Amino acid sequence: MSLIETGHCNVELKPAPIEPSWIIEGNPQASSHALSTSADGTATSLIWHCTEGKFNWYYDFDETIMILEGSIVLESEGMQPKRYGVGDVIFFRDGAHAKWHVEGHVKKIAFCRKTNPVWLGFVIRVINKLKKMFLAPGERGSAGLVGAN
């Protein structure tokens, strides 16, 4: 496995249907393409496209998006409806729910990460700090633990 992967936003997308019970209005058609996946499978990046429509989305992972084309109106509990377009970045926490209204179409790049239990995140941070203290910079990459710093 290569330690550096490259990709491009102009890739062939495959159908990625929205859960039918989530659709509120219209016939939104979604498609996507995975750009990368972490070695431990907890993080992925992907390109996602959707045609016009309104639907609910329920997040069971953290997701950061940047809109590449088109626009959406998002609303959620405690948040007034707001339009987002090209260049806007939005972070959805694990457990979030949002109503999406895709205006025409939208294309986004998404960075998704499955959340770990709090105690595991603490252990990973401690181990990473210890690695920084005791290993030379060139040895860190081969020291092994996958996780956030």
C-alpha positions as CSV (number, residue, x, y, z in Angstrom):
1,M,0.0,0.0,0.0
2,S,1.3,3.4,-1.0
3,L,1.8,6.0,1.8
4,I,0.8,8.8,-0.6
5,E,-2.3,8.5,-2.8
6,T,-3.5,11.1,-5.3
7,G,-6.9,11.6,-6.9
8,H,-9.0,14.1,-8.7
9,C,-12.5,15.6,-8.2
10,N,-13.5,14.8,-11.8
11,V,-14.0,11.1,-11.5
12,E,-16.7,8.7,-12.7
13,L,-19.4,8.5,-10.0
14,K,-21.5,5.4,-9.2
15,P,-25.1,5.4,-7.9
16,A,-25.3,6.0,-4.2
17,P,-29.1,6.1,-3.5
18,I,-30.5,8.1,-0.7
19,E,-32.5,6.1,1.8
20,P,-36.1,6.3,0.3
21,S,-37.7,7.0,3.7
22,W,-35.5,10.1,4.1
23,I,-36.7,11.8,0.9
24,I,-39.1,14.7,1.6
25,E,-39.7,16.1,-1.9
26,G,-38.6,15.4,-5.5
27,N,-36.5,12.6,-6.8
28,P,-33.0,13.4,-5.7
29,Q,-30.4,11.1,-7.4
30,A,-27.1,10.7,-5.6
31,S,-23.8,9.3,-6.8
32,S,-20.3,9.1,-5.3
33,H,-16.8,7.9,-5.7
34,A,-14.4,7.0,-2.8
35,L,-11.1,8.8,-3.2
36,S,-9.3,7.3,-0.2
37,T,-9.7,5.1,2.9
38,S,-7.5,5.0,5.9
39,A,-5.6,1.8,6.8
40,D,-7.9,1.2,9.8
41,G,-11.1,1.9,7.8
42,T,-12.2,4.7,10.1
43,A,-11.7,7.6,7.7
44,T,-12.7,8.1,4.0
45,S,-12.7,10.9,1.5
46,L,-15.2,10.9,-1.3
47,I,-16.8,13.0,-4.1
48,W,-20.6,13.1,-3.9
49,H,-23.1,14.5,-6.3
50,C,-26.9,14.9,-6.0
51,T,-29.7,16.3,-8.1
52,E,-32.5,18.5,-7.0
53,G,-34.7,17.5,-4.1
54,K,-35.3,17.7,-0.3
55,F,-34.3,15.0,2.1
56,N,-33.3,14.2,5.6
57,W,-29.8,13.0,6.4
58,Y,-28.8,11.3,9.6
59,Y,-25.1,11.2,10.5
60,D,-23.5,8.2,12.2
61,F,-20.0,9.5,11.7
62,D,-18.2,12.9,11.6
63,E,-18.3,14.5,8.2
64,T,-16.6,17.6,6.9
65,I,-17.7,18.8,3.4
66,M,-16.7,21.5,1.0
67,I,-19.1,22.4,-1.8
68,L,-17.5,22.2,-5.2
69,E,-20.5,23.0,-7.4
70,G,-24.1,24.1,-6.9
71,S,-25.9,25.0,-3.7
72,I,-27.9,23.7,-0.9
73,V,-30.2,25.0,1.9
74,L,-29.6,23.3,5.2
75,E,-31.7,23.4,8.3
76,S,-31.5,21.6,11.5
77,E,-32.9,21.8,15.1
78,G,-31.6,25.1,16.6
79,M,-30.4,26.3,13.2
80,Q,-32.3,28.6,10.8
81,P,-32.4,27.5,7.1
82,K,-29.3,28.8,5.4
83,R,-27.9,28.6,1.8
84,Y,-24.4,27.3,1.2
85,G,-22.6,27.3,-2.1
86,V,-19.2,26.8,-3.8
87,G,-16.3,27.0,-1.3
88,D,-18.4,26.7,1.8
89,V,-17.2,24.2,4.4
90,I,-19.6,22.5,6.8
91,F,-18.9,20.1,9.7
92,F,-21.6,17.5,10.8
93,R,-20.9,15.7,14.1
94,D,-21.8,12.1,14.6
95,G,-25.4,12.0,15.7
96,A,-26.4,15.2,13.7
97,H,-29.6,15.4,11.6
98,A,-30.0,17.9,8.8
99,K,-32.7,18.6,6.2
100,W,-31.0,19.1,2.8
101,H,-32.6,21.1,0.0
102,V,-30.5,20.6,-3.1
103,E,-31.1,23.5,-5.5
104,G,-30.5,22.2,-9.0
105,H,-27.6,20.0,-8.1
106,V,-24.7,19.9,-5.7
107,K,-21.2,18.3,-5.8
108,K,-19.1,18.1,-2.7
109,I,-15.9,16.6,-1.4
110,A,-16.5,14.9,1.9
111,F,-14.1,13.8,4.6
112,C,-15.7,11.2,6.9
113,R,-14.5,9.8,10.1
114,K,-16.0,7.1,12.3
115,T,-15.8,8.3,15.9
116,N,-14.0,6.3,18.5
117,P,-15.1,6.0,22.2
118,V,-13.7,8.9,24.2
119,W,-11.4,6.7,26.2
120,L,-9.8,5.2,23.1
121,G,-9.2,8.7,21.7
122,F,-7.4,9.6,24.9
123,V,-5.2,6.5,24.7
124,I,-4.3,7.3,21.1
125,R,-3.3,10.9,22.0
126,V,-1.2,9.7,24.9
127,I,0.6,7.1,22.7
128,N,1.2,9.7,19.9
129,K,2.7,12.2,22.4
130,L,5.0,9.5,23.7
131,K,6.1,8.6,20.2
132,K,6.9,12.3,19.5
133,M,8.9,12.4,22.7
134,F,11.0,9.3,22.2
135,L,11.3,8.6,18.5
136,A,13.3,10.5,15.9
137,P,11.2,12.1,13.2
138,G,12.0,9.5,10.6
139,E,10.9,6.6,12.9
140,R,7.5,8.0,13.6
141,G,5.9,6.8,10.4
142,S,7.0,3.2,11.0
143,A,6.1,3.2,14.7
144,G,2.7,1.9,13.8
145,L,-0.3,3.3,15.7
146,V,-3.0,4.7,13.4
147,G,-5.0,7.6,14.9
148,A,-5.3,11.3,15.3
149,N,-2.6,13.4,16.8
